[in-house]
Amino acid sequence: MQLAITVLGSNQINFIAEILPVVRDCNCNIIEIRSSHLGQSAAAYLLIQGNWNQIAKFENTLDNIQKRLEIKTHTLRPDQKEKDKGKDFLPYSLETISLDNESVVESITSFMFDRDISIEEITGSSYQAPYIQTSVFSTKLVILVPSQLPLLSLREEFLDFCDQLNIDAILEPIKR
């Protein structure tokens, strides 16, 4: 059985140091973990695995940690059926840079979703560009392109889309 956990708290609280020993003490295994700072907040995402008793014990202990540290947590027991069984995908990396525009991420994700392209990971941030006093927004995505989608057409269509919105982009296959 798996359990997905999101945690949000203040940068001042080292809640990861409190949660990881509990995962171990409940005899659960960490499948995946991510943590980052968002302004004055910190966020963590974990996927853990254990039997139903171990997961239940972890959830009870997590409730106590949440109250004691004044953090927000959310848990979800994901459906463990195979994702899009029978479909073949090609993993691609997509990086974009554009002037900071509130709709750039929405436009890029809409482009992908309209073509049934799955977004596995997305990160983005705004920063002051060197040499000029303009804000720039940078994104990095990992996408899964359905194998039946013609890649040459997709690349051409995406680059035209980026030209219209004044986005510089690099779309390339992920090599392992």
Secondary structure by P-SEA (a helix, b strand, c coil): cbbbbbbbbccccccccccaaaaaaacccccbbbbbbcccbbbbbbbbbbcaaaaaaaaaaaaaaaaaabbbbbbbbcccccccccbbbbbbbbbbbccccccaaaaaaaaaaaacccccbbbbbccccccccbbbbbbbbbbbccccccaaaaaaaaaaaaaaabbbbbbbcccc
